[in-house]
Amino acid sequence: MQTTQGTDIMLWNSFMGKAYSVSDCFRENGIGILSRACRDAGFSVEVEDPACIEFYTTFTKNNLTSKLFELFPHVFKPKTEEDRVASRNEWNILQNNLNEIIKEKMEGYLSALVNKVRKDRVKVLGIKTWLGDRFTYSEKFAQMVKEQSPETLVIAGGPQVNQFKACALESSPFDFCIDVEGEVTLVQILTLVREISACGGLKSDVIKKITELAEAGKIFNLLYRDANGIVRETPVKRLPLNAKPFPFYEKEDRKVNIAVINESSGCYYGKCKFCTHPNITGRYQARDVALTIQEIKNTLEETGIGLFRFAGSATPVSLSSRIADAILTEGLQIEYSMFIRAETRAKERAEELVAAYEKIVRSGLRAVFLGVETANDEVLSAIMNKGNTTEDFYFTIKALKQASRNERMHLDVGISMIYPCPVPYGSGITHEQILEENLHLLRKLEHEDCKPDSVLITPAAPLPGTAWQKEPERFGFNLPDNYHQTVLRYEYELAKDPSTWRDLNISLQGINFQDMLKMSAFMEKKVREMGYTVNVSDEHCLAARSAGFTGQRGLEEFKTKSDLALLTTDYRFLNDVYRKINAYSRKLAEKNFSPAETDISWGGKVL
């Protein structure tokens, strides 16, 4: 660190050797925002983001892919139980062999990346951490950098740090972690690195200075180790959402052209006992609509992207209605998805909600996702503090679907449900009762022609910082002493059979984790038998429709073939899908500048 030459910062999007989700390859706005902040402050930035389909395809090429591809239907859609059992054994062996191949390739990949860090004289390595194996490889990469490029300062951030806080640093080789957001903190650290290295200082001097500032309360959002090696946290200070920089997207980054827009931050309700979002995002902020529109315009002009995903934890109809007004006034041709909450008093506000959603659909809304959690009002109130009733869910979904029909434009509605979930002690409520109530709600919605397009089902889990985690006994959870460190590195994939998930060694009111998974899988089976697609999120619906998959059969085909690609590492299908999405996104963006372009249609309506 004695020279000012070299790269000021490398930002690495952590990687586990294969694709985790269909959305892995979407535009990376978190790194984009950090890149913009660092560049604007005058620092040189390198972005290492392997999450693109071309890289995945090259990296995972192996001789097991075709065998897994052929075996897939026998495991997941067998003709007989005997076929499933026999095929499952072979499948598991091949998956274990595949994991060993990918592990070996990851060793080579990380070694090459460490060499690049050393060759480019990278002063600061910033790692965006994700769950499971991606966090484990983040730790491995950080350790290799510390050994082979010892003057490089290693800082971790991203979803895992934001969620697990001090636990992310306690047993990890990172020098520091940045919690929640790093636009200010990271630039402050880079400035210190530049100043100290210009005076001939070493990395140890930088760490000492940053620690002193942390102890003095002069640096925020930082996780650090004190003189005794104890992990400490400085106060969190968030930028006003209106002050956040627009993301900087690299040219020709081979990403899928669906961009993220921070139209709001956090949840305007923020009281659910199971939800970790308030712990991450803090108080709710609604961004100035004019800034949201300006970012959309910039993205259309600079990148040719016409597809967007709103990032807010729960965008209220009041905000989305104002954004829709602005989009329509500006005459923008875009399509987007977002998270919402069920609206309170939705039954008495039905007419108002339908009218609002009609306008929002006209502005380009194509997919929404909302948490239903359970159809039992006592559990919703006493256990989840959801702030909604089953009636609210029903009439909100009904309003969404009615607005979609009125506009003659399909709107995908995805919902999530938690099963099994805690039940109030002494209430007499059983898990069988909750299952039936959940299925009853789905039948009722189908009967009323308001059937959601996807149902995401997961077992209850106490996430860090939630009431369920802080008071586990109150809600019936039994957690091991090392729970946080285990979950921090826990690898789960919704595309995988839950029976193959590693045991978490937790229990819910006497039900062990493996049995919880079986109960969740049983509900999933029942929901599938009712004709529902399961485990498809709003952004995946947006991707599927943009790639030309229509109707429920199309969404089911997209889900099945995507799972096949993810589980076998045969990415031909995803490669084709991403190519179609990018072409659609580009043509949609061009409509904003070339009115004479050939019309394109989506969901049956011409734009």
C-alpha positions as CSV (number, residue, x, y, z in Angstrom):
1,M,0.0,0.0,0.0
2,Q,3.1,2.2,-0.3
3,T,2.2,3.3,-3.8
4,T,-0.7,5.3,-5.2
5,Q,-0.6,3.4,-8.4
6,G,-3.0,0.6,-9.1
7,T,-6.8,0.1,-8.8
8,D,-8.5,1.9,-5.9
9,I,-11.3,-0.7,-5.6
10,M,-12.5,-3.9,-7.1
11,L,-16.1,-4.8,-6.5
12,W,-16.8,-8.5,-6.7
13,N,-20.3,-10.0,-6.9
14,S,-19.9,-13.3,-5.0
15,F,-20.3,-16.5,-7.0
16,M,-20.7,-20.1,-6.1
17,G,-19.8,-21.8,-9.4
18,K,-23.2,-22.1,-10.9
19,A,-26.4,-20.1,-11.3
20,Y,-28.6,-19.9,-8.2
21,S,-31.7,-18.3,-9.6
22,V,-33.2,-17.1,-12.9
23,S,-32.6,-13.5,-11.7
24,D,-28.9,-14.0,-11.0
25,C,-28.1,-12.4,-14.4
26,F,-30.3,-9.4,-14.0
27,R,-28.7,-6.0,-13.8
28,E,-26.8,-5.5,-10.5
29,N,-27.9,-2.2,-9.1
30,G,-26.3,-2.5,-5.7
31,I,-22.8,-2.7,-7.1
32,G,-23.9,-0.2,-9.8
33,I,-24.7,2.4,-7.0
34,L,-21.4,1.8,-5.2
35,S,-19.5,2.0,-8.5
36,R,-21.2,5.3,-9.3
37,A,-20.4,6.7,-5.8
38,C,-16.7,5.7,-6.0
39,R,-16.3,7.0,-9.5
40,D,-17.9,10.3,-8.7
41,A,-15.5,10.7,-5.8
42,G,-12.5,10.2,-8.2
43,F,-11.5,6.6,-7.5
44,S,-10.7,4.0,-10.1
45,V,-13.1,1.0,-10.0
46,E,-13.0,-2.5,-11.4
47,V,-16.2,-4.6,-11.4
48,E,-15.9,-8.4,-11.4
49,D,-19.3,-9.8,-11.8
50,P,-19.4,-13.4,-13.1
51,A,-23.2,-13.5,-13.1
52,C,-23.9,-13.7,-16.8
53,I,-25.1,-16.7,-18.8
54,E,-22.0,-16.8,-21.1
55,F,-19.7,-17.2,-18.1
56,Y,-22.0,-19.7,-16.4
57,T,-22.1,-21.8,-19.6
58,T,-18.3,-21.8,-20.0
59,F,-17.6,-22.3,-16.3
60,T,-20.0,-25.2,-15.7
61,K,-19.4,-27.2,-18.9
62,N,-18.9,-30.8,-17.8
63,N,-19.8,-34.4,-18.8
64,L,-22.5,-34.8,-16.2
65,T,-24.9,-32.2,-17.6
66,S,-26.4,-34.5,-20.3
67,K,-26.9,-37.3,-17.8
68,L,-28.6,-35.0,-15.3
69,F,-30.8,-33.6,-18.1
70,E,-32.0,-37.1,-19.2
71,L,-32.6,-38.1,-15.6
72,F,-34.5,-35.0,-14.5
73,P,-38.1,-36.0,-15.6
74,H,-37.7,-39.4,-13.9
75,V,-36.9,-37.7,-10.6
76,F,-39.3,-34.7,-10.7
77,K,-42.1,-36.1,-12.9
78,P,-41.9,-39.9,-12.5
79,K,-44.5,-42.2,-14.0
80,T,-44.2,-44.5,-10.9
81,E,-42.9,-44.3,-7.3
82,E,-40.4,-47.0,-8.1
83,D,-39.1,-45.0,-11.0
84,R,-38.7,-42.0,-8.7
85,V,-36.9,-43.9,-5.9
86,A,-34.4,-45.5,-8.4
87,S,-33.8,-42.4,-10.3
88,R,-33.4,-40.3,-7.1
89,N,-30.5,-42.4,-5.9
90,E,-28.7,-42.0,-9.2
91,W,-29.6,-38.3,-9.3
92,N,-28.1,-37.7,-5.8
93,I,-24.8,-39.4,-6.8
94,L,-24.5,-37.3,-10.0
95,Q,-25.3,-34.1,-8.0
96,N,-22.5,-34.9,-5.5
97,N,-20.1,-35.5,-8.4
98,L,-21.2,-32.3,-10.0
99,N,-20.5,-30.4,-6.8
100,E,-17.0,-31.8,-6.7
101,I,-16.4,-30.7,-10.3
102,I,-17.6,-27.2,-9.5
103,K,-15.6,-27.0,-6.3
104,E,-12.4,-27.8,-8.3
105,K,-13.3,-25.2,-10.9
106,M,-14.0,-22.6,-8.2
107,E,-10.5,-23.2,-6.8
108,G,-9.0,-22.3,-10.2
109,Y,-11.4,-19.3,-10.6
110,L,-10.6,-17.8,-7.2
111,S,-6.8,-18.4,-7.7
112,A,-7.0,-16.5,-11.0
113,L,-9.0,-13.7,-9.4
114,V,-6.5,-13.4,-6.6
115,N,-3.7,-13.1,-9.2
116,K,-5.7,-10.3,-10.8
117,V,-6.0,-8.5,-7.5
118,R,-2.3,-8.8,-7.0
119,K,-1.4,-7.8,-10.6
120,D,-3.7,-4.8,-10.6
121,R,-2.5,-3.7,-7.2
122,V,-6.0,-3.5,-5.9
123,K,-6.1,-1.4,-2.7
124,V,-9.6,-2.3,-1.6
125,L,-11.6,-5.4,-2.4
126,G,-15.3,-5.0,-1.9
127,I,-17.3,-8.2,-1.8
128,K,-21.1,-8.3,-2.2
129,T,-22.1,-11.3,-0.1
130,W,-25.1,-13.5,-0.7
131,L,-26.4,-16.6,1.1
132,G,-25.1,-20.1,1.4
133,D,-22.2,-21.2,-0.7
134,R,-21.8,-17.7,-2.1
135,F,-21.0,-16.5,1.4
136,T,-18.6,-19.4,2.0
137,Y,-16.7,-18.7,-1.2
138,S,-16.6,-15.0,-0.2
139,E,-14.8,-16.1,3.0
140,K,-12.5,-18.3,1.0
141,F,-11.6,-15.6,-1.5
142,A,-11.0,-13.1,1.3
143,Q,-8.6,-15.5,3.0
144,M,-6.7,-16.1,-0.2
145,V,-6.4,-12.4,-0.9
146,K,-5.1,-11.8,2.7
147,E,-2.5,-14.5,2.1
148,Q,-1.4,-13.6,-1.4
149,S,-2.1,-9.9,-1.6
150,P,-1.7,-8.9,2.1
151,E,-1.8,-5.1,1.5
152,T,-5.3,-5.3,0.0
153,L,-8.0,-4.2,2.4
154,V,-11.0,-6.6,2.3
155,I,-14.5,-5.3,3.0
156,A,-17.7,-7.3,2.8
157,G,-21.2,-6.0,2.4
158,G,-24.4,-7.0,0.7
159,P,-27.5,-9.0,1.8
160,Q,-25.8,-11.3,4.2
161,V,-24.0,-8.6,6.1
162,N,-27.2,-6.4,6.1
163,Q,-29.2,-9.3,7.6
164,F,-26.7,-11.0,10.0
165,K,-24.8,-7.8,11.1
166,A,-21.9,-8.7,13.5
167,C,-22.3,-12.4,12.9
168,A,-21.0,-11.9,9.3
169,L,-17.6,-10.6,10.7
170,E,-17.2,-12.7,13.8
171,S,-15.8,-15.9,12.2
172,S,-14.8,-14.4,8.8
173,P,-11.5,-13.2,7.4
174,F,-12.9,-9.9,6.2
175,D,-11.1,-6.8,7.6
176,F,-14.3,-4.9,7.9
177,C,-18.0,-5.2,6.9
178,I,-20.2,-2.3,5.8
179,D,-23.8,-2.6,7.0
180,V,-26.9,-1.6,5.0
181,E,-25.4,0.9,2.6
182,G,-21.9,1.9,1.6
183,E,-22.0,4.9,-0.6
184,V,-20.6,7.2,2.1
185,T,-18.6,4.8,4.3
186,L,-16.8,3.1,1.3
187,V,-15.8,6.5,-0.1
188,Q,-14.6,7.6,3.3
189,I,-12.4,4.4,3.6
190,L,-11.1,4.8,0.1
191,T,-10.1,8.4,0.9
192,L,-8.2,7.2,4.0
193,V,-6.4,4.5,2.0
194,R,-5.3,7.0,-0.6
195,E,-4.1,9.5,2.0
196,I,-2.2,6.9,4.1
197,S,-0.7,5.1,1.2
198,A,0.5,8.4,-0.3
199,C,2.5,8.9,3.0
200,G,4.0,5.4,2.7
201,G,1.6,3.9,5.2
202,L,0.7,0.2,5.2
203,K,-2.6,-1.7,5.5
204,S,-2.1,-2.0,9.2
205,D,-2.0,1.8,9.5
206,V,-5.3,2.0,7.5
207,I,-7.0,-0.6,9.8
208,K,-5.7,1.2,12.9
209,K,-7.0,4.6,11.6
210,I,-10.4,3.2,10.6
211,T,-10.8,1.5,14.0
212,E,-9.9,4.8,15.8
213,L,-12.5,6.6,13.8
214,A,-15.1,3.9,14.6
215,E,-14.3,4.1,18.3
216,A,-14.6,7.9,18.1
217,G,-18.0,7.7,16.4
218,K,-16.7,9.3,13.2
219,I,-17.6,6.6,10.7
220,F,-21.0,5.0,10.3
221,N,-22.4,1.7,9.1
222,L,-19.2,-0.1,10.0
223,L,-18.6,-3.5,11.6
224,Y,-15.1,-3.7,13.0
225,R,-12.9,-5.5,15.6
226,D,-11.8,-3.7,18.7
227,A,-8.4,-4.1,20.3
228,N,-9.6,-7.3,21.9
229,G,-10.9,-8.8,18.7
230,I,-14.5,-8.2,19.7
231,V,-16.8,-7.3,16.8
232,R,-18.4,-3.9,17.3
233,E,-20.9,-1.9,15.3
234,T,-21.0,1.8,14.6
235,P,-24.3,3.6,14.4
236,V,-26.2,3.1,11.1
237,K,-26.7,6.3,9.2
238,R,-28.8,6.1,6.0
239,L,-28.7,8.4,3.1
240,P,-32.0,10.0,2.3
241,L,-33.4,8.0,-0.6
242,N,-33.6,11.2,-2.7
243,A,-29.8,11.6,-2.2
244,K,-28.8,8.2,-3.5
245,P,-26.8,8.2,-6.8
246,F,-28.2,6.5,-9.8
247,P,-26.4,3.2,-10.6
248,F,-23.5,3.0,-13.0
249,Y,-23.9,0.1,-15.4
250,E,-20.8,-1.2,-17.2
251,K,-21.1,-1.3,-21.0
252,E,-21.3,-4.7,-22.6
253,D,-21.6,-6.5,-19.3
254,R,-23.7,-9.3,-20.8
255,K,-26.4,-8.9,-18.2
256,V,-30.1,-9.5,-18.6
257,N,-31.7,-6.2,-19.3
258,I,-34.1,-5.9,-16.4
259,A,-33.0,-3.0,-14.2
260,V,-33.8,-2.3,-10.5
261,I,-35.4,1.0,-9.5
262,N,-35.3,2.2,-5.8
263,E,-38.7,3.8,-5.8
264,S,-39.0,3.3,-2.1
265,S,-37.0,1.8,0.8
266,G,-38.4,-0.4,3.5
267,C,-42.0,-1.2,4.4
268,Y,-44.5,1.5,5.3
269,Y,-46.0,-1.0,7.8
270,G,-42.8,-2.7,9.1
271,K,-44.3,-4.5,12.1
272,C,-44.5,-8.1,11.0
273,K,-42.9,-10.3,13.6
274,F,-41.3,-12.7,11.0
275,C,-39.9,-10.1,8.6
276,T,-36.3,-9.0,8.6
277,H,-36.7,-6.1,6.2
278,P,-37.1,-3.4,8.9
279,N,-33.9,-4.6,10.4
280,I,-32.2,-4.0,7.1
281,T,-33.9,-1.0,5.6
282,G,-34.9,1.0,8.7
283,R,-37.7,3.4,8.5
284,Y,-39.8,3.6,5.4
285,Q,-38.8,6.2,2.8
286,A,-40.7,7.1,-0.4
287,R,-38.5,8.5,-3.1
288,D,-39.5,11.6,-4.9
289,V,-41.5,10.5,-7.9
290,A,-39.6,13.0,-10.2
291,L,-36.3,11.2,-9.3
292,T,-37.8,7.8,-10.0
293,I,-39.0,9.0,-13.4
294,Q,-35.6,10.6,-14.1
295,E,-33.8,7.4,-13.3
296,I,-36.1,5.4,-15.6
297,K,-35.5,8.0,-18.4
298,N,-31.7,7.8,-17.9
299,T,-31.8,4.0,-18.0
300,L,-33.9,4.0,-21.2
301,E,-31.5,6.4,-22.9
302,E,-28.2,5.1,-21.6
303,T,-28.7,1.4,-21.6
304,G,-31.7,0.7,-23.9
305,I,-33.5,-1.1,-21.1
306,G,-37.3,-1.0,-21.0
307,L,-38.0,-3.6,-18.3
308,F,-37.8,-2.7,-14.6
309,R,-38.2,-4.2,-11.1
310,F,-39.2,-1.8,-8.3
311,A,-37.1,-2.6,-5.3
312,G,-39.3,-1.4,-2.4
313,S,-40.3,-4.0,0.2
314,A,-43.9,-3.0,-0.1
315,T,-44.9,-0.3,-2.5
316,P,-48.3,1.2,-1.3
317,V,-51.0,1.8,-3.9
318,S,-50.8,5.6,-3.1
319,L,-47.1,5.7,-4.2
320,S,-47.5,3.4,-7.2
321,S,-50.5,5.4,-8.3
322,R,-48.5,8.6,-8.3
323,I,-45.6,6.9,-10.2
324,A,-48.2,5.6,-12.7
325,D,-49.5,9.2,-13.2
326,A,-46.0,10.4,-14.0
327,I,-45.3,7.5,-16.3
328,L,-48.5,8.1,-18.3
329,T,-48.0,11.9,-18.3
330,E,-44.5,11.5,-19.7
331,G,-45.8,8.9,-22.2
332,L,-43.1,6.4,-21.2
333,Q,-43.3,2.9,-22.6
334,I,-42.0,0.5,-19.9
335,E,-43.0,-2.6,-18.1
336,Y,-42.2,-3.4,-14.5
337,S,-42.9,-5.6,-11.4
338,M,-43.1,-4.8,-7.7
339,F,-43.8,-6.0,-4.2
340,I,-47.0,-4.8,-2.5
341,R,-48.9,-5.4,0.7
342,A,-52.5,-6.2,0.9
343,E,-54.4,-3.0,1.4
344,T,-56.3,-2.6,4.7
345,R,-60.1,-2.3,4.5
346,A,-59.8,-3.6,1.0
347,K,-63.4,-4.8,0.8
348,E,-64.9,-1.3,1.5
349,R,-62.3,0.3,-0.7
350,A,-62.7,-2.2,-3.6
351,E,-64.0,0.3,-6.2
352,E,-61.1,2.8,-5.3
353,L,-58.5,0.0,-5.5
354,V,-59.7,-1.3,-8.9
355,A,-59.6,2.2,-10.4
356,A,-56.1,2.8,-9.0
357,Y,-54.8,-0.6,-10.2
358,E,-56.3,0.0,-13.7
359,K,-54.1,3.1,-14.0
360,I,-51.0,1.3,-12.6
361,V,-51.5,-1.5,-15.1
362,R,-51.9,1.0,-17.9
363,S,-48.6,2.5,-16.9
364,G,-46.8,-0.8,-17.4
365,L,-47.2,-2.9,-14.2
366,R,-47.0,-6.6,-15.3
367,A,-46.4,-8.5,-12.1
368,V,-46.9,-8.1,-8.4
369,F,-45.9,-10.2,-5.4
370,L,-47.5,-10.0,-1.9
371,G,-47.2,-11.9,1.3
372,V,-50.4,-13.7,2.4
373,E,-48.5,-15.9,4.9
374,T,-51.6,-17.7,6.2
375,A,-55.4,-17.6,5.9
376,N,-56.0,-17.9,9.6
377,D,-56.8,-14.4,11.1
378,E,-55.8,-15.4,14.7
379,V,-52.4,-16.5,13.6
380,L,-52.1,-13.4,11.4
381,S,-52.8,-11.2,14.4
382,A,-51.3,-13.0,17.4
383,I,-48.3,-14.7,15.8
384,M,-47.4,-12.6,12.8
385,N,-48.8,-9.1,13.6
386,K,-49.4,-8.9,9.9
387,G,-51.7,-5.9,10.0
388,N,-53.9,-7.6,7.4
389,T,-56.8,-9.9,7.5
390,T,-57.7,-12.8,5.2
391,E,-60.4,-10.5,3.8
392,D,-57.8,-7.9,3.0
393,F,-55.8,-10.5,1.0
394,Y,-58.9,-11.7,-0.8
395,F,-60.2,-8.3,-1.9
396,T,-56.7,-6.9,-2.8
397,I,-56.1,-9.9,-5.1
398,K,-59.6,-9.6,-6.5
399,A,-59.0,-5.9,-7.2
400,L,-55.7,-6.6,-8.9
401,K,-57.3,-9.2,-11.1
402,Q,-60.4,-7.1,-11.9
403,A,-58.2,-4.2,-12.9
404,S,-56.2,-6.5,-15.2
405,R,-59.4,-7.8,-16.9
406,N,-60.8,-4.3,-17.3
407,E,-57.6,-3.2,-19.0
408,R,-57.4,-6.4,-21.1
409,M,-53.8,-6.7,-20.0
410,H,-52.6,-9.7,-18.1
411,L,-51.2,-9.0,-14.6
412,D,-49.3,-11.8,-12.8
413,V,-50.1,-12.0,-9.1
414,G,-47.8,-14.0,-7.0
415,I,-48.4,-14.7,-3.3
416,S,-46.3,-16.2,-0.5
417,M,-47.5,-18.5,2.3
418,I,-45.6,-19.8,5.4
419,Y,-46.4,-23.4,6.2
420,P,-46.0,-24.8,8.8
421,C,-46.0,-21.7,11.0
422,P,-46.3,-21.1,14.7
423,V,-49.8,-21.3,16.3
424,P,-50.9,-19.6,19.5
425,Y,-50.5,-21.7,22.5
426,G,-53.8,-22.9,24.0
427,S,-55.8,-21.8,20.9
428,G,-56.6,-25.3,19.8
429,I,-55.6,-24.3,16.2
430,T,-53.9,-27.2,14.4
431,H,-51.5,-27.3,11.5
432,E,-54.1,-29.4,9.6
433,Q,-56.7,-26.6,10.2
434,I,-54.3,-24.0,8.9
435,L,-53.5,-26.1,5.8
436,E,-57.2,-26.4,5.0
437,E,-57.8,-22.7,5.5
438,N,-55.0,-21.9,3.2
439,L,-56.3,-24.2,0.5
440,H,-59.9,-22.8,1.1
441,L,-58.6,-19.3,0.3
442,L,-57.0,-20.5,-2.9
443,R,-60.2,-22.4,-3.9
444,K,-62.3,-19.3,-3.2
445,L,-60.0,-17.1,-5.4
446,E,-60.1,-19.7,-8.2
447,H,-63.9,-19.9,-7.9
448,E,-64.2,-16.1,-8.2
449,D,-61.9,-16.1,-11.3
450,C,-59.2,-14.3,-9.2
451,K,-56.7,-17.1,-9.1
452,P,-53.1,-16.0,-8.3
453,D,-50.6,-17.0,-10.9
454,S,-48.0,-18.4,-8.5
455,V,-47.9,-19.5,-4.8
456,L,-44.6,-19.5,-3.0
457,I,-44.6,-21.9,0.0
458,T,-41.8,-21.9,2.6
459,P,-41.6,-23.3,6.2
460,A,-41.4,-20.8,9.1
461,A,-37.8,-19.8,10.0
462,P,-36.7,-17.2,12.6
463,L,-34.6,-14.7,10.6
464,P,-32.0,-12.5,12.4
465,G,-33.4,-9.4,14.0
466,T,-37.0,-10.5,13.9
467,A,-39.3,-11.1,16.9
468,W,-39.4,-14.8,16.0
469,Q,-35.6,-14.9,16.4
470,K,-35.3,-12.6,19.4
471,E,-38.0,-14.4,21.4
472,P,-37.9,-18.0,19.9
473,E,-39.5,-19.7,23.0
474,R,-42.5,-17.4,22.8
475,F,-43.3,-18.6,19.3
476,G,-42.3,-22.2,19.8
477,F,-38.9,-22.3,18.1
478,N,-36.0,-24.2,19.5
479,L,-32.7,-22.9,18.1
480,P,-29.2,-24.3,18.5
481,D,-26.5,-22.1,20.0
482,N,-24.7,-21.8,16.7
483,Y,-27.9,-20.9,14.8
484,H,-26.8,-17.6,13.3
485,Q,-23.5,-18.9,12.0
486,T,-25.2,-22.0,10.5
487,V,-28.0,-20.1,8.8
488,L,-25.4,-17.5,7.6
489,R,-23.9,-20.2,5.4
490,Y,-27.0,-22.3,4.8
491,E,-27.6,-23.2,1.2
492,Y,-31.2,-23.7,0.2
493,E,-32.7,-23.6,-3.3
494,L,-36.4,-23.5,-4.0
495,A,-35.7,-25.4,-7.2
496,K,-34.4,-28.4,-5.2
497,D,-36.5,-31.1,-3.5
498,P,-36.7,-30.0,0.2
499,S,-35.9,-33.5,1.2
500,T,-32.3,-32.9,0.0
501,W,-31.9,-29.7,2.1
502,R,-29.3,-29.9,4.9
503,D,-30.8,-30.2,8.4
504,L,-30.9,-26.9,10.3
505,N,-31.3,-28.6,13.7
506,I,-34.2,-26.4,14.6
507,S,-37.7,-27.3,15.6
508,L,-41.1,-25.6,15.7
509,Q,-43.4,-26.5,18.6
510,G,-42.0,-30.0,18.6
511,I,-41.8,-30.5,14.9
512,N,-38.2,-31.0,13.7
513,F,-36.9,-29.2,10.6
514,Q,-37.1,-32.2,8.3
515,D,-40.7,-32.8,9.2
516,M,-41.3,-29.0,8.7
517,L,-39.9,-29.4,5.2
518,K,-42.2,-32.4,4.5
519,M,-45.2,-30.5,5.6
520,S,-44.3,-27.6,3.4
521,A,-43.8,-30.0,0.5
522,F,-47.2,-31.6,1.2
523,M,-48.9,-28.2,0.9
524,E,-47.0,-27.6,-2.3
525,K,-48.2,-30.9,-3.7
526,K,-51.8,-30.0,-2.8
527,V,-51.5,-26.5,-4.4
528,R,-50.1,-28.0,-7.5
529,E,-53.0,-30.5,-7.7
530,M,-55.3,-27.5,-7.6
531,G,-53.7,-26.3,-10.8
532,Y,-51.4,-23.6,-9.3
533,T,-47.9,-22.8,-10.4
534,V,-45.6,-22.7,-7.3
535,N,-42.5,-20.8,-6.3
536,V,-42.3,-18.2,-9.1
537,S,-41.7,-14.6,-8.0
538,D,-42.8,-11.4,-9.6
539,E,-39.5,-10.7,-11.4
540,H,-39.5,-14.3,-12.8
541,C,-43.0,-13.8,-14.1
542,L,-41.8,-10.6,-15.8
543,A,-38.9,-12.5,-17.3
544,A,-41.2,-15.4,-18.5
545,R,-43.7,-13.1,-20.2
546,S,-41.0,-11.0,-21.8
547,A,-39.6,-14.2,-23.3
548,G,-42.9,-15.1,-24.8
549,F,-44.4,-17.6,-22.3
550,T,-48.1,-16.9,-22.0
551,G,-50.9,-18.2,-19.8
552,Q,-50.5,-20.6,-16.9
553,R,-49.1,-23.3,-19.1
554,G,-46.5,-21.0,-20.3
555,L,-45.5,-20.0,-16.8
556,E,-45.4,-23.7,-15.8
557,E,-43.2,-24.5,-18.8
558,F,-40.9,-21.6,-17.9
559,K,-40.7,-22.8,-14.3
560,T,-40.0,-26.4,-15.2
561,K,-37.4,-25.6,-17.8
562,S,-35.7,-23.0,-15.6
563,D,-35.4,-25.5,-12.7
564,L,-34.0,-28.1,-15.2
565,A,-31.4,-25.6,-16.3
566,L,-30.4,-24.6,-12.7
567,L,-30.2,-28.2,-11.4
568,T,-28.4,-29.7,-14.3
569,T,-26.2,-26.7,-15.3
570,D,-27.4,-27.1,-18.9
571,Y,-28.1,-23.4,-19.6
572,R,-29.2,-23.6,-23.2
573,F,-32.8,-22.7,-22.2
574,L,-31.8,-19.8,-20.0
575,N,-29.4,-18.5,-22.7
576,D,-32.3,-18.5,-25.2
577,V,-34.7,-16.9,-22.7
578,Y,-32.2,-14.1,-21.8
579,R,-31.7,-13.4,-25.5
580,K,-35.4,-13.0,-26.0
581,I,-35.8,-10.8,-22.9
582,N,-33.0,-8.5,-24.0
583,A,-34.5,-8.2,-27.4
584,Y,-37.9,-7.4,-25.9
585,S,-36.5,-4.9,-23.4
586,R,-34.5,-3.1,-26.1
587,K,-37.5,-2.9,-28.5
588,L,-39.7,-1.6,-25.6
589,A,-37.1,1.1,-24.8
590,E,-36.8,2.1,-28.5
591,K,-40.6,2.8,-28.5
592,N,-39.8,5.8,-26.3
593,F,-37.6,7.4,-29.0
594,S,-38.8,5.9,-32.3
595,P,-42.6,6.0,-32.5
596,A,-42.5,4.6,-36.0
597,E,-40.9,1.3,-34.8
598,T,-42.9,-1.9,-35.3
599,D,-45.4,-2.5,-32.6
600,I,-44.7,-5.2,-30.1
601,S,-47.3,-6.9,-28.0
602,W,-47.2,-8.5,-24.5
603,G,-50.0,-10.5,-22.9
604,G,-52.3,-10.0,-25.8
605,K,-52.3,-6.2,-26.1
606,V,-50.4,-4.1,-28.6
607,L,-48.2,-1.3,-27.3
